[in-house]
């Protein structure tokens, strides 16, 4: 069996403008909308913690309303303090809370903050696929050939991360390796037919008289199955 492939990094997705309206609801409703905001988050994410937050904000709002109706001018000294806390908690704390969890609520996975970060993650993912495919080819060349590792010109299902089997691929495929031209690819195929194949990128570079600066890329993307 081929080794398990690493998971593909999540793709950054734009967040709906509606998420800002949701996150700012505690602010423009003076805190009265905070319990509903958190209840929506609890239902959307199936989260007990958001549900508890919704209940807490609702309790604070309810207590504030109760105290405002129950006491007049002669309320105990502690009552105004409690009322202020119960009013500000759903209003200001709820606004900060909603803004802080907006991405988590509206995204299936936390996205990469920039396109560059996502591109880097994809490149690392592809490098991991190449390493796994190369290790499989070293352990079991027969399986590697059956999976058609390094043969993007043939129908296959196994993702090798972009490897090219220099010992078997046609010139048109070899020409897609970084830095190679169609003329250099034809030269590689001619030498390959003469010597019977290559064992490494260094062997390929020496036998085919390739420019030295190509060796690193050939080592990264080239595969040399016997």
Biotite code that builds the C-alpha atoms (Angstrom):
import biotite.structure as struc

atoms = struc.array([
    struc.Atom([0.000, 0.000, 0.000], chain_id="A", res_id=1, res_name="UNK", atom_name="CA", element="C"),
    struc.Atom([1.270, 3.508, -0.759], chain_id="A", res_id=2, res_name="UNK", atom_name="CA", element="C"),
    struc.Atom([2.025, 5.711, 2.256], chain_id="A", res_id=3, res_name="UNK", atom_name="CA", element="C"),
    struc.Atom([-0.713, 7.966, 3.525], chain_id="A", res_id=4, res_name="UNK", atom_name="CA", element="C"),
    struc.Atom([-0.547, 11.362, 1.909], chain_id="A", res_id=5, res_name="UNK", atom_name="CA", element="C"),
    struc.Atom([-0.370, 14.467, 4.098], chain_id="A", res_id=6, res_name="UNK", atom_name="CA", element="C"),
    struc.Atom([-3.559, 16.519, 4.233], chain_id="A", res_id=7, res_name="UNK", atom_name="CA", element="C"),
    struc.Atom([-3.942, 19.291, 1.707], chain_id="A", res_id=8, res_name="UNK", atom_name="CA", element="C"),
    struc.Atom([-3.652, 22.680, 3.424], chain_id="A", res_id=9, res_name="UNK", atom_name="CA", element="C"),
    struc.Atom([-6.920, 24.597, 3.634], chain_id="A", res_id=10, res_name="UNK", atom_name="CA", element="C"),
    struc.Atom([-7.575, 27.110, 0.918], chain_id="A", res_id=11, res_name="UNK", atom_name="CA", element="C"),
    struc.Atom([-8.013, 30.685, 2.059], chain_id="A", res_id=12, res_name="UNK", atom_name="CA", element="C"),
    struc.Atom([-11.589, 31.719, 1.429], chain_id="A", res_id=13, res_name="UNK", atom_name="CA", element="C"),
    struc.Atom([-13.012, 35.231, 1.513], chain_id="A", res_id=14, res_name="UNK", atom_name="CA", element="C"),
    struc.Atom([-15.303, 35.839, 4.442], chain_id="A", res_id=15, res_name="UNK", atom_name="CA", element="C"),
    struc.Atom([-18.820, 37.029, 3.695], chain_id="A", res_id=16, res_name="UNK", atom_name="CA", element="C"),
    struc.Atom([-19.526, 40.717, 4.445], chain_id="A", res_id=17, res_name="UNK", atom_name="CA", element="C"),
    struc.Atom([-22.509, 39.449, 6.420], chain_id="A", res_id=18, res_name="UNK", atom_name="CA", element="C"),
    struc.Atom([-20.066, 38.180, 9.014], chain_id="A", res_id=19, res_name="UNK", atom_name="CA", element="C"),
    struc.Atom([-19.217, 41.778, 9.918], chain_id="A", res_id=20, res_name="UNK", atom_name="CA", element="C"),
    struc.Atom([-22.901, 42.579, 10.412], chain_id="A", res_id=21, res_name="UNK", atom_name="CA", element="C"),
    struc.Atom([-23.134, 39.530, 12.660], chain_id="A", res_id=22, res_name="UNK", atom_name="CA", element="C"),
    struc.Atom([-20.024, 40.465, 14.652], chain_id="A", res_id=23, res_name="UNK", atom_name="CA", element="C"),
    struc.Atom([-21.149, 44.083, 15.152], chain_id="A", res_id=24, res_name="UNK", atom_name="CA", element="C"),
    struc.Atom([-24.709, 43.180, 16.156], chain_id="A", res_id=25, res_name="UNK", atom_name="CA", element="C"),
    struc.Atom([-23.897, 43.503, 19.887], chain_id="A", res_id=26, res_name="UNK", atom_name="CA", element="C"),
    struc.Atom([-22.640, 47.038, 19.247], chain_id="A", res_id=27, res_name="UNK", atom_name="CA", element="C"),
    struc.Atom([-25.522, 48.448, 17.235], chain_id="A", res_id=28, res_name="UNK", atom_name="CA", element="C"),
    struc.Atom([-28.158, 46.691, 19.362], chain_id="A", res_id=29, res_name="UNK", atom_name="CA", element="C"),
    struc.Atom([-26.599, 48.027, 22.593], chain_id="A", res_id=30, res_name="UNK", atom_name="CA", element="C"),
    struc.Atom([-26.007, 44.459, 23.754], chain_id="A", res_id=31, res_name="UNK", atom_name="CA", element="C"),
    struc.Atom([-29.584, 43.216, 23.355], chain_id="A", res_id=32, res_name="UNK", atom_name="CA", element="C"),
    struc.Atom([-28.630, 41.219, 20.245], chain_id="A", res_id=33, res_name="UNK", atom_name="CA", element="C"),
    struc.Atom([-25.605, 39.528, 21.835], chain_id="A", res_id=34, res_name="UNK", atom_name="CA", element="C"),
    struc.Atom([-27.455, 36.428, 23.110], chain_id="A", res_id=35, res_name="UNK", atom_name="CA", element="C"),
    struc.Atom([-28.892, 35.849, 19.628], chain_id="A", res_id=36, res_name="UNK", atom_name="CA", element="C"),
    struc.Atom([-25.486, 36.410, 18.031], chain_id="A", res_id=37, res_name="UNK", atom_name="CA", element="C"),
    struc.Atom([-23.879, 33.765, 20.211], chain_id="A", res_id=38, res_name="UNK", atom_name="CA", element="C"),
    struc.Atom([-26.866, 31.451, 19.810], chain_id="A", res_id=39, res_name="UNK", atom_name="CA", element="C"),
    struc.Atom([-26.358, 31.620, 16.037], chain_id="A", res_id=40, res_name="UNK", atom_name="CA", element="C"),
    struc.Atom([-22.669, 30.767, 16.534], chain_id="A", res_id=41, res_name="UNK", atom_name="CA", element="C"),
    struc.Atom([-23.600, 27.835, 18.781], chain_id="A", res_id=42, res_name="UNK", atom_name="CA", element="C"),
    struc.Atom([-26.007, 26.423, 16.202], chain_id="A", res_id=43, res_name="UNK", atom_name="CA", element="C"),
    struc.Atom([-23.694, 27.024, 13.246], chain_id="A", res_id=44, res_name="UNK", atom_name="CA", element="C"),
    struc.Atom([-20.643, 25.460, 14.920], chain_id="A", res_id=45, res_name="UNK", atom_name="CA", element="C"),
    struc.Atom([-22.587, 23.033, 17.155], chain_id="A", res_id=46, res_name="UNK", atom_name="CA", element="C"),
    struc.Atom([-20.610, 24.394, 20.077], chain_id="A", res_id=47, res_name="UNK", atom_name="CA", element="C"),
    struc.Atom([-21.565, 24.036, 23.735], chain_id="A", res_id=48, res_name="UNK", atom_name="CA", element="C"),
    struc.Atom([-19.243, 26.913, 24.643], chain_id="A", res_id=49, res_name="UNK", atom_name="CA", element="C"),
    struc.Atom([-21.007, 29.328, 22.337], chain_id="A", res_id=50, res_name="UNK", atom_name="CA", element="C"),
    struc.Atom([-24.293, 28.129, 23.792], chain_id="A", res_id=51, res_name="UNK", atom_name="CA", element="C"),
    struc.Atom([-23.062, 28.848, 27.316], chain_id="A", res_id=52, res_name="UNK", atom_name="CA", element="C"),
    struc.Atom([-21.854, 32.276, 26.191], chain_id="A", res_id=53, res_name="UNK", atom_name="CA", element="C"),
    struc.Atom([-25.299, 32.981, 24.738], chain_id="A", res_id=54, res_name="UNK", atom_name="CA", element="C"),
    struc.Atom([-26.937, 31.969, 28.014], chain_id="A", res_id=55, res_name="UNK", atom_name="CA", element="C"),
    struc.Atom([-24.506, 34.126, 30.002], chain_id="A", res_id=56, res_name="UNK", atom_name="CA", element="C"),
    struc.Atom([-25.144, 37.219, 27.908], chain_id="A", res_id=57, res_name="UNK", atom_name="CA", element="C"),
    struc.Atom([-28.883, 36.601, 28.095], chain_id="A", res_id=58, res_name="UNK", atom_name="CA", element="C"),
    struc.Atom([-28.678, 36.284, 31.892], chain_id="A", res_id=59, res_name="UNK", atom_name="CA", element="C"),
    struc.Atom([-26.744, 39.557, 32.151], chain_id="A", res_id=60, res_name="UNK", atom_name="CA", element="C"),
    struc.Atom([-29.279, 41.359, 29.953], chain_id="A", res_id=61, res_name="UNK", atom_name="CA", element="C"),
    struc.Atom([-32.205, 39.894, 31.862], chain_id="A", res_id=62, res_name="UNK", atom_name="CA", element="C"),
    struc.Atom([-30.713, 40.861, 35.219], chain_id="A", res_id=63, res_name="UNK", atom_name="CA", element="C"),
    struc.Atom([-30.119, 44.431, 34.023], chain_id="A", res_id=64, res_name="UNK", atom_name="CA", element="C"),
    struc.Atom([-33.753, 44.753, 32.889], chain_id="A", res_id=65, res_name="UNK", atom_name="CA", element="C"),
    struc.Atom([-34.994, 43.243, 36.138], chain_id="A", res_id=66, res_name="UNK", atom_name="CA", element="C"),
    struc.Atom([-32.942, 45.594, 38.307], chain_id="A", res_id=67, res_name="UNK", atom_name="CA", element="C"),
    struc.Atom([-33.976, 48.610, 36.228], chain_id="A", res_id=68, res_name="UNK", atom_name="CA", element="C"),
    struc.Atom([-37.647, 47.765, 36.779], chain_id="A", res_id=69, res_name="UNK", atom_name="CA", element="C"),
    struc.Atom([-37.404, 46.592, 40.395], chain_id="A", res_id=70, res_name="UNK", atom_name="CA", element="C"),
    struc.Atom([-35.561, 49.507, 41.941], chain_id="A", res_id=71, res_name="UNK", atom_name="CA", element="C"),
    struc.Atom([-36.285, 53.195, 41.900], chain_id="A", res_id=72, res_name="UNK", atom_name="CA", element="C"),
    struc.Atom([-34.471, 56.097, 43.513], chain_id="A", res_id=73, res_name="UNK", atom_name="CA", element="C"),
    struc.Atom([-33.786, 54.252, 46.777], chain_id="A", res_id=74, res_name="UNK", atom_name="CA", element="C"),
    struc.Atom([-31.945, 51.224, 45.405], chain_id="A", res_id=75, res_name="UNK", atom_name="CA", element="C"),
    struc.Atom([-29.026, 49.760, 47.431], chain_id="A", res_id=76, res_name="UNK", atom_name="CA", element="C"),
    struc.Atom([-25.553, 51.104, 46.626], chain_id="A", res_id=77, res_name="UNK", atom_name="CA", element="C"),
    struc.Atom([-24.489, 47.875, 44.935], chain_id="A", res_id=78, res_name="UNK", atom_name="CA", element="C"),
    struc.Atom([-27.384, 47.815, 42.493], chain_id="A", res_id=79, res_name="UNK", atom_name="CA", element="C"),
    struc.Atom([-26.114, 50.585, 40.141], chain_id="A", res_id=80, res_name="UNK", atom_name="CA", element="C"),
    struc.Atom([-22.725, 48.842, 39.897], chain_id="A", res_id=81, res_name="UNK", atom_name="CA", element="C"),
    struc.Atom([-24.363, 45.523, 39.034], chain_id="A", res_id=82, res_name="UNK", atom_name="CA", element="C"),
    struc.Atom([-26.603, 47.237, 36.497], chain_id="A", res_id=83, res_name="UNK", atom_name="CA", element="C"),
    struc.Atom([-23.630, 48.892, 34.774], chain_id="A", res_id=84, res_name="UNK", atom_name="CA", element="C"),
    struc.Atom([-21.751, 45.586, 34.618], chain_id="A", res_id=85, res_name="UNK", atom_name="CA", element="C"),
    struc.Atom([-24.806, 43.764, 33.271], chain_id="A", res_id=86, res_name="UNK", atom_name="CA", element="C"),
    struc.Atom([-25.332, 46.466, 30.659], chain_id="A", res_id=87, res_name="UNK", atom_name="CA", element="C"),
    struc.Atom([-21.718, 46.754, 29.474], chain_id="A", res_id=88, res_name="UNK", atom_name="CA", element="C"),
    struc.Atom([-20.971, 43.022, 29.381], chain_id="A", res_id=89, res_name="UNK", atom_name="CA", element="C"),
    struc.Atom([-23.365, 42.119, 26.514], chain_id="A", res_id=90, res_name="UNK", atom_name="CA", element="C"),
    struc.Atom([-22.709, 45.433, 24.793], chain_id="A", res_id=91, res_name="UNK", atom_name="CA", element="C"),
    struc.Atom([-18.947, 45.981, 24.821], chain_id="A", res_id=92, res_name="UNK", atom_name="CA", element="C"),
    struc.Atom([-17.586, 42.576, 25.853], chain_id="A", res_id=93, res_name="UNK", atom_name="CA", element="C"),
    struc.Atom([-20.045, 40.908, 23.498], chain_id="A", res_id=94, res_name="UNK", atom_name="CA", element="C"),
    struc.Atom([-18.832, 43.072, 20.599], chain_id="A", res_id=95, res_name="UNK", atom_name="CA", element="C"),
    struc.Atom([-15.188, 42.217, 21.250], chain_id="A", res_id=96, res_name="UNK", atom_name="CA", element="C"),
    struc.Atom([-16.092, 38.544, 21.656], chain_id="A", res_id=97, res_name="UNK", atom_name="CA", element="C"),
    struc.Atom([-18.023, 38.421, 18.376], chain_id="A", res_id=98, res_name="UNK", atom_name="CA", element="C"),
    struc.Atom([-15.242, 40.141, 16.439], chain_id="A", res_id=99, res_name="UNK", atom_name="CA", element="C"),
    struc.Atom([-12.669, 37.773, 17.928], chain_id="A", res_id=100, res_name="UNK", atom_name="CA", element="C"),
    struc.Atom([-14.511, 34.595, 16.886], chain_id="A", res_id=101, res_name="UNK", atom_name="CA", element="C"),
    struc.Atom([-15.900, 35.875, 13.556], chain_id="A", res_id=102, res_name="UNK", atom_name="CA", element="C"),
    struc.Atom([-13.448, 33.881, 11.413], chain_id="A", res_id=103, res_name="UNK", atom_name="CA", element="C"),
    struc.Atom([-13.959, 30.735, 13.416], chain_id="A", res_id=104, res_name="UNK", atom_name="CA", element="C"),
    struc.Atom([-17.735, 30.963, 13.135], chain_id="A", res_id=105, res_name="UNK", atom_name="CA", element="C"),
    struc.Atom([-17.895, 31.758, 9.429], chain_id="A", res_id=106, res_name="UNK", atom_name="CA", element="C"),
    struc.Atom([-15.017, 29.621, 8.146], chain_id="A", res_id=107, res_name="UNK", atom_name="CA", element="C"),
    struc.Atom([-14.936, 25.845, 7.986], chain_id="A", res_id=108, res_name="UNK", atom_name="CA", element="C"),
    struc.Atom([-11.186, 26.001, 8.692], chain_id="A", res_id=109, res_name="UNK", atom_name="CA", element="C"),
    struc.Atom([-8.955, 28.809, 9.800], chain_id="A", res_id=110, res_name="UNK", atom_name="CA", element="C"),
    struc.Atom([-7.626, 30.237, 6.517], chain_id="A", res_id=111, res_name="UNK", atom_name="CA", element="C"),
    struc.Atom([-4.140, 31.431, 5.814], chain_id="A", res_id=112, res_name="UNK", atom_name="CA", element="C"),
    struc.Atom([-4.056, 35.177, 6.235], chain_id="A", res_id=113, res_name="UNK", atom_name="CA", element="C"),
    struc.Atom([-2.371, 35.865, 2.911], chain_id="A", res_id=114, res_name="UNK", atom_name="CA", element="C"),
    struc.Atom([-2.148, 34.255, -0.492], chain_id="A", res_id=115, res_name="UNK", atom_name="CA", element="C"),
    struc.Atom([1.625, 33.950, -0.030], chain_id="A", res_id=116, res_name="UNK", atom_name="CA", element="C"),
    struc.Atom([1.209, 31.872, 3.124], chain_id="A", res_id=117, res_name="UNK", atom_name="CA", element="C"),
    struc.Atom([-1.206, 29.545, 1.379], chain_id="A", res_id=118, res_name="UNK", atom_name="CA", element="C"),
    struc.Atom([1.092, 29.220, -1.643], chain_id="A", res_id=119, res_name="UNK", atom_name="CA", element="C"),
    struc.Atom([3.947, 28.312, 0.705], chain_id="A", res_id=120, res_name="UNK", atom_name="CA", element="C"),
    struc.Atom([1.809, 25.699, 2.437], chain_id="A", res_id=121, res_name="UNK", atom_name="CA", element="C"),
    struc.Atom([0.835, 24.138, -0.902], chain_id="A", res_id=122, res_name="UNK", atom_name="CA", element="C"),
    struc.Atom([4.495, 24.028, -1.990], chain_id="A", res_id=123, res_name="UNK", atom_name="CA", element="C"),
    struc.Atom([5.434, 22.278, 1.257], chain_id="A", res_id=124, res_name="UNK", atom_name="CA", element="C"),
    struc.Atom([2.569, 19.858, 0.781], chain_id="A", res_id=125, res_name="UNK", atom_name="CA", element="C"),
    struc.Atom([3.754, 19.037, -2.754], chain_id="A", res_id=126, res_name="UNK", atom_name="CA", element="C"),
    struc.Atom([7.307, 18.539, -1.504], chain_id="A", res_id=127, res_name="UNK", atom_name="CA", element="C"),
    struc.Atom([5.973, 16.089, 1.067], chain_id="A", res_id=128, res_name="UNK", atom_name="CA", element="C"),
    struc.Atom([4.217, 14.138, -1.678], chain_id="A", res_id=129, res_name="UNK", atom_name="CA", element="C"),
    struc.Atom([7.451, 13.955, -3.665], chain_id="A", res_id=130, res_name="UNK", atom_name="CA", element="C"),
    struc.Atom([9.377, 12.711, -0.647], chain_id="A", res_id=131, res_name="UNK", atom_name="CA", element="C"),
    struc.Atom([6.816, 10.011, 0.065], chain_id="A", res_id=132, res_name="UNK", atom_name="CA", element="C"),
    struc.Atom([6.747, 8.913, -3.572], chain_id="A", res_id=133, res_name="UNK", atom_name="CA", element="C"),
    struc.Atom([10.550, 8.816, -3.717], chain_id="A", res_id=134, res_name="UNK", atom_name="CA", element="C"),
    struc.Atom([10.742, 6.707, -0.551], chain_id="A", res_id=135, res_name="UNK", atom_name="CA", element="C"),
    struc.Atom([8.169, 4.310, -1.970], chain_id="A", res_id=136, res_name="UNK", atom_name="CA", element="C"),
    struc.Atom([10.138, 4.046, -5.214], chain_id="A", res_id=137, res_name="UNK", atom_name="CA", element="C"),
    struc.Atom([13.303, 3.207, -3.285], chain_id="A", res_id=138, res_name="UNK", atom_name="CA", element="C"),
    struc.Atom([11.558, 0.511, -1.234], chain_id="A", res_id=139, res_name="UNK", atom_name="CA", element="C"),
    struc.Atom([9.493, -0.996, -4.019], chain_id="A", res_id=140, res_name="UNK", atom_name="CA", element="C"),
    struc.Atom([10.388, 0.020, -7.588], chain_id="A", res_id=141, res_name="UNK", atom_name="CA", element="C"),
    struc.Atom([7.883, -2.450, -9.014], chain_id="A", res_id=142, res_name="UNK", atom_name="CA", element="C"),
    struc.Atom([5.045, -0.837, -7.071], chain_id="A", res_id=143, res_name="UNK", atom_name="CA", element="C"),
    struc.Atom([6.287, 2.594, -8.126], chain_id="A", res_id=144, res_name="UNK", atom_name="CA", element="C"),
    struc.Atom([6.127, 1.600, -11.768], chain_id="A", res_id=145, res_name="UNK", atom_name="CA", element="C"),
    struc.Atom([2.668, 0.107, -11.283], chain_id="A", res_id=146, res_name="UNK", atom_name="CA", element="C"),
    struc.Atom([1.490, 3.357, -9.698], chain_id="A", res_id=147, res_name="UNK", atom_name="CA", element="C"),
    struc.Atom([3.172, 5.188, -12.596], chain_id="A", res_id=148, res_name="UNK", atom_name="CA", element="C"),
    struc.Atom([5.106, 7.448, -10.291], chain_id="A", res_id=149, res_name="UNK", atom_name="CA", element="C"),
    struc.Atom([6.997, 9.982, -12.376], chain_id="A", res_id=150, res_name="UNK", atom_name="CA", element="C"),
    struc.Atom([4.801, 9.386, -15.427], chain_id="A", res_id=151, res_name="UNK", atom_name="CA", element="C"),
    struc.Atom([2.325, 12.256, -15.772], chain_id="A", res_id=152, res_name="UNK", atom_name="CA", element="C"),
    struc.Atom([1.948, 11.297, -19.433], chain_id="A", res_id=153, res_name="UNK", atom_name="CA", element="C"),
    struc.Atom([0.118, 8.091, -18.425], chain_id="A", res_id=154, res_name="UNK", atom_name="CA", element="C"),
    struc.Atom([-3.300, 7.633, -16.788], chain_id="A", res_id=155, res_name="UNK", atom_name="CA", element="C"),
    struc.Atom([-2.890, 7.250, -13.030], chain_id="A", res_id=156, res_name="UNK", atom_name="CA", element="C"),
    struc.Atom([-4.404, 8.055, -9.649], chain_id="A", res_id=157, res_name="UNK", atom_name="CA", element="C"),
    struc.Atom([-1.355, 8.362, -7.392], chain_id="A", res_id=158, res_name="UNK", atom_name="CA", element="C"),
    struc.Atom([-0.191, 11.934, -6.771], chain_id="A", res_id=159, res_name="UNK", atom_name="CA", element="C"),
    struc.Atom([3.605, 11.997, -6.652], chain_id="A", res_id=160, res_name="UNK", atom_name="CA", element="C"),
    struc.Atom([3.899, 15.746, -6.195], chain_id="A", res_id=161, res_name="UNK", atom_name="CA", element="C"),
    struc.Atom([5.286, 16.414, -9.670], chain_id="A", res_id=162, res_name="UNK", atom_name="CA", element="C"),
    struc.Atom([8.088, 13.855, -10.040], chain_id="A", res_id=163, res_name="UNK", atom_name="CA", element="C"),
    struc.Atom([9.376, 12.929, -13.512], chain_id="A", res_id=164, res_name="UNK", atom_name="CA", element="C"),
    struc.Atom([10.884, 9.498, -14.144], chain_id="A", res_id=165, res_name="UNK", atom_name="CA", element="C"),
    struc.Atom([13.837, 10.563, -16.267], chain_id="A", res_id=166, res_name="UNK", atom_name="CA", element="C"),
    struc.Atom([14.626, 6.945, -17.168], chain_id="A", res_id=167, res_name="UNK", atom_name="CA", element="C"),
    struc.Atom([11.226, 6.316, -18.776], chain_id="A", res_id=168, res_name="UNK", atom_name="CA", element="C"),
    struc.Atom([9.344, 9.539, -19.507], chain_id="A", res_id=169, res_name="UNK", atom_name="CA", element="C"),
    struc.Atom([9.306, 10.881, -23.084], chain_id="A", res_id=170, res_name="UNK", atom_name="CA", element="C"),
    struc.Atom([11.285, 13.964, -24.025], chain_id="A", res_id=171, res_name="UNK", atom_name="CA", element="C"),
    struc.Atom([8.178, 16.154, -24.028], chain_id="A", res_id=172, res_name="UNK", atom_name="CA", element="C"),
    struc.Atom([7.609, 15.360, -20.342], chain_id="A", res_id=173, res_name="UNK", atom_name="CA", element="C"),
    struc.Atom([11.270, 15.667, -19.370], chain_id="A", res_id=174, res_name="UNK", atom_name="CA", element="C"),
    struc.Atom([11.268, 19.126, -20.966], chain_id="A", res_id=175, res_name="UNK", atom_name="CA", element="C"),
    struc.Atom([8.831, 20.259, -18.257], chain_id="A", res_id=176, res_name="UNK", atom_name="CA", element="C"),
    struc.Atom([11.507, 19.867, -15.578], chain_id="A", res_id=177, res_name="UNK", atom_name="CA", element="C"),
    struc.Atom([12.709, 23.254, -14.252], chain_id="A", res_id=178, res_name="UNK", atom_name="CA", element="C"),
    struc.Atom([15.386, 24.809, -16.424], chain_id="A", res_id=179, res_name="UNK", atom_name="CA", element="C"),
    struc.Atom([15.207, 22.255, -19.210], chain_id="A", res_id=180, res_name="UNK", atom_name="CA", element="C"),
    struc.Atom([14.464, 23.074, -22.836], chain_id="A", res_id=181, res_name="UNK", atom_name="CA", element="C"),
    struc.Atom([13.111, 20.736, -25.515], chain_id="A", res_id=182, res_name="UNK", atom_name="CA", element="C"),
    struc.Atom([16.639, 20.519, -26.966], chain_id="A", res_id=183, res_name="UNK", atom_name="CA", element="C"),
    struc.Atom([18.124, 19.502, -23.604], chain_id="A", res_id=184, res_name="UNK", atom_name="CA", element="C"),
    struc.Atom([15.328, 16.990, -23.100], chain_id="A", res_id=185, res_name="UNK", atom_name="CA", element="C"),
    struc.Atom([16.069, 15.403, -26.484], chain_id="A", res_id=186, res_name="UNK", atom_name="CA", element="C"),
    struc.Atom([19.743, 15.316, -25.529], chain_id="A", res_id=187, res_name="UNK", atom_name="CA", element="C"),
    struc.Atom([18.889, 13.522, -22.265], chain_id="A", res_id=188, res_name="UNK", atom_name="CA", element="C"),
    struc.Atom([16.805, 10.922, -24.114], chain_id="A", res_id=189, res_name="UNK", atom_name="CA", element="C"),
    struc.Atom([19.604, 10.282, -26.606], chain_id="A", res_id=190, res_name="UNK", atom_name="CA", element="C"),
    struc.Atom([22.149, 9.742, -23.842], chain_id="A", res_id=191, res_name="UNK", atom_name="CA", element="C"),
    struc.Atom([19.659, 7.630, -21.898], chain_id="A", res_id=192, res_name="UNK", atom_name="CA", element="C"),
    struc.Atom([19.275, 5.313, -24.887], chain_id="A", res_id=193, res_name="UNK", atom_name="CA", element="C"),
    struc.Atom([23.047, 5.013, -25.125], chain_id="A", res_id=194, res_name="UNK", atom_name="CA", element="C"),
    struc.Atom([23.860, 4.357, -21.452], chain_id="A", res_id=195, res_name="UNK", atom_name="CA", element="C"),
    struc.Atom([20.642, 2.594, -20.454], chain_id="A", res_id=196, res_name="UNK", atom_name="CA", element="C"),
    struc.Atom([19.501, 5.073, -17.806], chain_id="A", res_id=197, res_name="UNK", atom_name="CA", element="C"),
    struc.Atom([20.715, 7.199, -14.921], chain_id="A", res_id=198, res_name="UNK", atom_name="CA", element="C"),
    struc.Atom([21.012, 6.590, -11.187], chain_id="A", res_id=199, res_name="UNK", atom_name="CA", element="C"),
    struc.Atom([20.924, 10.152, -9.862], chain_id="A", res_id=200, res_name="UNK", atom_name="CA", element="C"),
    struc.Atom([20.698, 13.811, -10.828], chain_id="A", res_id=201, res_name="UNK", atom_name="CA", element="C"),
    struc.Atom([24.492, 14.068, -10.623], chain_id="A", res_id=202, res_name="UNK", atom_name="CA", element="C"),
    struc.Atom([24.895, 11.071, -12.916], chain_id="A", res_id=203, res_name="UNK", atom_name="CA", element="C"),
    struc.Atom([22.403, 12.602, -15.362], chain_id="A", res_id=204, res_name="UNK", atom_name="CA", element="C"),
    struc.Atom([24.140, 15.980, -15.363], chain_id="A", res_id=205, res_name="UNK", atom_name="CA", element="C"),
    struc.Atom([27.544, 14.442, -15.983], chain_id="A", res_id=206, res_name="UNK", atom_name="CA", element="C"),
    struc.Atom([26.448, 11.936, -18.623], chain_id="A", res_id=207, res_name="UNK", atom_name="CA", element="C"),
    struc.Atom([24.312, 14.409, -20.582], chain_id="A", res_id=208, res_name="UNK", atom_name="CA", element="C"),
    struc.Atom([26.717, 17.350, -20.113], chain_id="A", res_id=209, res_name="UNK", atom_name="CA", element="C"),
    struc.Atom([24.026, 19.533, -18.570], chain_id="A", res_id=210, res_name="UNK", atom_name="CA", element="C"),
    struc.Atom([24.698, 22.964, -17.028], chain_id="A", res_id=211, res_name="UNK", atom_name="CA", element="C"),
    struc.Atom([25.665, 22.495, -13.350], chain_id="A", res_id=212, res_name="UNK", atom_name="CA", element="C"),
    struc.Atom([22.976, 24.858, -12.075], chain_id="A", res_id=213, res_name="UNK", atom_name="CA", element="C"),
    struc.Atom([20.264, 22.406, -13.179], chain_id="A", res_id=214, res_name="UNK", atom_name="CA", element="C"),
    struc.Atom([21.399, 19.629, -10.853], chain_id="A", res_id=215, res_name="UNK", atom_name="CA", element="C"),
    struc.Atom([19.527, 20.844, -7.765], chain_id="A", res_id=216, res_name="UNK", atom_name="CA", element="C"),
    struc.Atom([16.185, 21.045, -9.569], chain_id="A", res_id=217, res_name="UNK", atom_name="CA", element="C"),
    struc.Atom([16.782, 17.677, -11.230], chain_id="A", res_id=218, res_name="UNK", atom_name="CA", element="C"),
    struc.Atom([17.412, 16.174, -7.785], chain_id="A", res_id=219, res_name="UNK", atom_name="CA", element="C"),
    struc.Atom([14.181, 17.702, -6.458], chain_id="A", res_id=220, res_name="UNK", atom_name="CA", element="C"),
    struc.Atom([11.869, 16.756, -9.322], chain_id="A", res_id=221, res_name="UNK", atom_name="CA", element="C"),
    struc.Atom([13.668, 13.939, -11.094], chain_id="A", res_id=222, res_name="UNK", atom_name="CA", element="C"),
    struc.Atom([13.112, 10.263, -10.365], chain_id="A", res_id=223, res_name="UNK", atom_name="CA", element="C"),
    struc.Atom([15.502, 7.543, -11.541], chain_id="A", res_id=224, res_name="UNK", atom_name="CA", element="C"),
    struc.Atom([13.737, 4.213, -11.386], chain_id="A", res_id=225, res_name="UNK", atom_name="CA", element="C"),
    struc.Atom([15.864, 1.203, -12.430], chain_id="A", res_id=226, res_name="UNK", atom_name="CA", element="C"),
])
